[in-house]
Amino acid sequence: MKTRAITGAIFVVVMVASTLFGPYLYSIFFTLLSAWCLYEFYGIVSSEERAPNKALGIILAITGFAIGSMVAMDLLEPKFLWLITPLIGLTYIISLFQKRSFPFNDIAYTFLGICYVTFPFFLFAKLGFINGVYNHYIPLGFLILLWTNDTGAYLAGRSFGKHKLFERISPKKTWEGFFGGFILAIVVAINLEKYFGSLPLWQWITVAMIISIVGTLGDLVESMLKRSLHVKDSGSILPGHGGFLDRFDGLLLAAPMVYVFLILIS
């Protein structure tokens, strides 16, 4: 627990700093973080039957993320996003020369990693530019709500947890934990509107509800992935926590939902 707490505290400081020090560091940090999470995804799905093209997939992800970020900062025109098209085609062409028994398994998992990991991270990064100019309060608020939900769920589940939420996938999760995280996230959202502004109160509360509900489902989806592949953690880079992908499983489903919500009501 001590190792877990120290690692978590250091990582929170790094994450918060990445949002506070401007759009360039913010975009670079989350580009690299998403690339590492993609690397972990490729690592846990790889086998004799599945061999995603790790190098090309990560290059494609970084290229798309970087160009998309520069478009968001008005450093490039949107037409430059088409530069990722040759890399997509190259993924198929390379498989012609690899003489694998199931080449389309490799191709499918290469693209699945980008859809499951990179695209949600990119939409999270877009939250910082959702009003046309960089505003660190919205992505920072998202992260705070994500961590708050996890903390509330852990504390409530440990103290009161009796009724299993989804025992087949995650035996430790309980309904009491879920509601503990849900309530705490809403309480924090009310304070975010007071101190962060940027969004009206009802939008902060809605974002908190989306993060709590969909983030919990995202956690379960990643648990389902690991359980189906008989993997305990996505990595070991974070002592006491596992891999980066383990820490951001909730973000992978919640970030796209929050982004779509804020786009539709803007």
N, C-alpha and C positions, 0 to 999 in steps of 0.2 A: 504493500500500500504506500509506503514511503517513497519507493522508486517511482511508482505510478504518479504520485502527487507531484514530485519534483519534475518529472518529464512533462506532465500536463501543464504545469505552471510555466515552464520555459517555452513550450510550444504556443501557449496562449499569448505570451508576450511577443513572440515572433509574428504570430498571425495578426495581432492588433497593430503592431508596428508596420506591417506590410500594407495595411489599409490607410494608415495615417500619413505616410510619407509620400503621398501623391500618386497620380495615375500610372507613372512609369514603373516604379517599384512594385506597385499593386499588380499590374499586368504581368510583369516579369515573374514575380513570385508565384502567382497562380498558374501561369503557363508551366513553370517547372514542377510545381506541386502536382498538377494534373498529369504531367508526363510520368512522374514517379508512380502515381497511382495506377496509371495504365500499364507501366512496367510490372507492377505487382499483380495486376489482373492477368496479364499474359503469363506470368509465372505460375499462378495457381491453376490455370486451365490447360497448360501445356501437358501433353502426354504423347504416346505413340500414335494415337488416332487424331490428336489435335496439336498442330504446331503452328500457331499464328506467327506471321512474319513480324517479329518484335521490332526490329530496327526500322523497317519501312512504316509500320503502324505508328511508332513513336515520332518519326520524322513527319509523317502526315499530320499527326495530332498537333505537334509543336508549330508546324507551318500554318495550319488553319487557325490555331489559337492566336498566334502572333499577328497574322494578317488581320484577323477579326478585331483584335485589340487596337491595332493601329487605325483601322477604319473607325472604331468607336471614338478614338482620340483625334479624328480628322487629319491623321497623318497620311492616309492613303484613301483612294477612292474605292467604293465597294466592288468595282469591276476586278480588282486585284485578287478577290477571293477565288476567282476562277483558276488561279494558279495551282490550286490543290487538285484540279481535275487530272492532270497527267500522273500525279502520284496515285490516285485512285485506280487509273488504268494500269499502272505499273504493278500494282498488287496482283492483278490477274495474270499479267504477262510473266512475272517471275515464277509463278506456280507452274507454268508450262515447262520450266527447265529444272524443277526440283525433284521430279520423279517420285512424288509422294503417292501413297495408295489412295488417300482421300483428300485430294487437293482443295475441294470446296469446303471441307471442314476447316482447313487452315485459313482460307479466304474469309469464311463466315466469322470465325472467331477474331480475326484481325479487325474486321469492321464492327463486330459486336463490342469490342473493347472501347472503340472510339465513341460508339453510340451510348454505351452504358456509363462510361467514365468521363471522357473528354468533353462531350457535348454538354452534359449537366454542369461541369466546372466552368465552361465557357459562358453559359447562361447565368451562372452565379456571378462571374466577373462582370457581365453586362449590367448587373444590378447597380454597379457603381456609376453607370452612365445612362441610367434609364430616363433621366430628365434632360438629357442632351449634354450636360457638363458633369464632370466628375464630382460625386458626392459620397464621401466615405461613410457617412452615417447609415446609409441603407444596407450595404454589405456587412458593415460592422454590427448593425442591429440584427441582421440575419444570423450571424455567427453567435452572438450573445444568446439569442433565442434558441438556437440549436443546442448550445452547451447547457443552457438553463433547463431545457426539456430533458436532456440526458441526465443532468444532476438530480432534478426533481423525481424522475422516474426511478433512478437508482436508490435514492434515499427513501422514497415512499415504498418502493418494492421491498427493500430490505427491512423496513420497519413494520409494514402492514401486509405485505404480499401473501395472498393465499390462493387466489383464483388465477389459474394459468391463462395467459393471453393467447399463445399459439404454441402449445407444448410440443407439437411435432417438429417444429422448426427451431424454437428457442425455449428450452425448458425453464429458464430462469425468469423470463419476462412474465409479469402479472398485470391484471387489469388495474389493481391498486397502484402499481408503478406507473402505468400509462396515465391514469387520471392525476396522479401526483405531478408528473411532468407537464401535463396539459394545463393544470391550474397555475402552476408556477410560471409557465411561459406567458400566460395571459397577464398575470400580475406584473411581470417584467415589461411586457409590451406597453402597459399603461404608463410605466415610468419612462420608457423609451420615447413615447410621444411628448412627455414633459421635458426631457433633457436633450433629445436628439432632434425633435421636430421632423422635418422632411416629408412626413406622411401624416394624414389626419389620424385621430385616435382609432376610428373604426377600421382603417386599413392596417395599422399596426396589430390590432387584435386579430384581424383576419389572417395576416401573415403568421402570427403566432399559432393560430389554430391549424393552418396548413402545415407549418413546420412540425408541430406536435403529431398530427395525425399521419401525414404522408412521410415525415421523417422516420417515424416508428416503423411504417411499412417498408421503407427503404432499408432500415436496419435488418428487418426480417428477410428481405429479398437477398441481401448479401449473406446472411446466415444460411439461407437455402442454397445459395451457390456453393459456399464452403462445405456445407454438410453433404451435398451431392457429390463433391469431389474428395471428401474425406480429408479436408484441410482445416486445421484449427485457427490459424491466423494468416492474413495475407502477406505478412512479413515480420521482421523483427527489428526494424530500424528504431522504433520507439520503445525503450525499455518499459515493461509493465503494461504496454498498450497494444503491442503487435505492430502492424504496418499502418501506413497512412490511409490505405483503403478502408481499414477497419474503423478508423476515426471519422471518416467522411461518408460512411455508407448512407446515413440519413440525408445528407446533402444531395446525393445523386438523384433522388426522386423529388425531394422538396424544392430544390432550386428551380427546376423547370416550371413547377406548378406556381411558385411565387412569382417568377418572371412573367408567366402568362397572365396571372391575375393582375399584376401591376400594369402590364401593357394594355389589357382590355379595359381597365377602369381609368386609364390616364386620359 
